[in-house]
Amino acid sequence: MESTQTKVGPYRWTLIILWIACQATAWITVAVIGILLPAISEEFQLSYVRQGLLSSVPTWINVILTIPFSLWLTRARPVLLTTVTLVFGVFLVYLQASATIFIVLLISRLAFGMTLAVREPARAILMQQWFQPREFILVNGVTATVITLTYATVMFATPLFLTSFNNNWRATIYVLAGYSFVLTILWMIFARDKAIQDDQLSGEHKIGTLIKGIVRYKQIWITGLGFLGATMTLGCFLAFYPTYMLDMHHFPLTFSGLVLACSFLLGGPSSFTVSRITTTWQTRSKLLYISGMILPISHISLLLTDSLLLLLGIAMVNGIAWGVFWPILLTVTFHVYGIRPREIPIGHAFIFTAFSLGFAIGPLLGGLLQDMFNNLGMVLIILSLTSVTVVLPGFFVSTLNEDPTQSH
């Protein structure tokens, strides 16, 4: 298998980076709603609960559908699957931008979330097709790098577009739709399937058997819990941090976008560095402890000042903490002792469901608490504390398989 994969050379990296760029652009289209919410809320007269619902509804559909789709699509052609969902996704982004009533905007965002859920299994399949198991953490480091660079760029650019379009949130979403369209065309031109090795996804397994296989791995459960708490914090911050800073500190949306962008910007390099230099799970477990302590402190610190320079410094620390734990947790599924090849996409889907659940709960719970207590600062502090769950996987990852090829 080594010789087969090395023959493809750099193409496999082109393929996976292009896939990640497409998926990252789709996710930032979901996440950037926080910067647009003040303008959207003014037009549709939205309560905080409705704002939270609008922000989180794409991820709620991910929570519901990611595991079922992964079960049904373990043998799907990942290139075709990606192409179909990208084309449909571009249409739905244009539909969001043209929505004139709230329910149309809400439903189109929900349907857009469905395309994310359908497409997600393709990543695990592509990794198994094109990469060696020992390369998986490097792939996840590259994944985090591309995602964070995409997030940083769009987070920084969105308020600038919004300002240049005279606070027209529709025109801003049209720009995102155009970018997604360009990436979709590039994918259709360059992507191709690779015949999977017989021993990679061998054997026919019933859906019930696959589910029972996955739930017995406590490592996957605890990894999901680590992601759940972290993304609850991030989801709430992406939805309401710009609004909080605008109302509390009269902090311009362009500055809030810059702070959030700065956090994402350093996440990428730190993820890539971790994937390159951490060769043992003992070292990775210690990094999870450190990240899990830094995350809640840095998120709370972002609420306490209106000094742009200080906020940028805090955001950098926060981004490094995110970048450190991200590729480690994404790699756990591939290193669980005894996990079978066809269970790996399901395990990945389970972890990604927990990841999405945090993004779904964070904004909705934040909106609910804000409507109840009318204290957005307190709400953001409470939700910041949930990111400490990143510490939990640190207690077991030191026992994971160093060489995943020996577990199959």
JONORMO-V612124 format. One line per field, one symbol per residue. phi: phi as a letter, one per 40 degrees, with the letter a starting at -180 (. if undefined). psi: psi as a letter, one per 30 degrees, with the letter a starting at -180 (. if undefined). A space follows every 50 residues. Layout:
# JONORMO-V612124
phi->???
psi->???
This chain:
# JONORMO-V612124
phi->.dccccccfcdccdccccccccccccccccccdcccddccccccfccccc ccccccccccccdcbccdccccbcbcccccdcccccccccdccccccccb bccccccccccccccccccddccccccccbbcdcccccccccdccccccc cccccccdcccdcccfgccccccdcccccccccccccccccacbcccccc bcgcbcdcccccccccccdccccdcccdcccccccccccbcdccccccbf ccccccccccccccccccdcccccccbcbbccccccccdcccccdccccc ccccabcccccccccccccccccccdcccccddcbccgccdccccccccc ccccdccccccdccccccccccbfaccccccdcccccccccdcccbcccc ccbccccc
psi->eeeeefffbfeeeeeeeeeeeeeeeeefeefffeffeeeeeeegikleee eeeeefeefeeeeefeeeeeefgfgljeeeeeeeeeeeeeeeeeeefgkf leeeeeeeeeeeeeeeeefefeeeeeeeeflkeffeeeeeeeeeeeeeee eeeeeeeefeeeefghgjfeeeeeeeeeeeeeeeeeefefkllkkkkefe hlkkkleeeeeeeeffjfeeeeeeeeeeeefeeeeeeeefeeeeeeeegh jleeeeeeeeeeeeefeeeeeeeefefjflfeeeeeeeeeefeeeeeeee effflgjeeeeeeeeeeeeeeefefefeeffeefgkkfkleffeeeeeee eeeeeeeeeeeeeeeeeeeefefhieeeeeeefeffffffeeffffffgl kejffff.
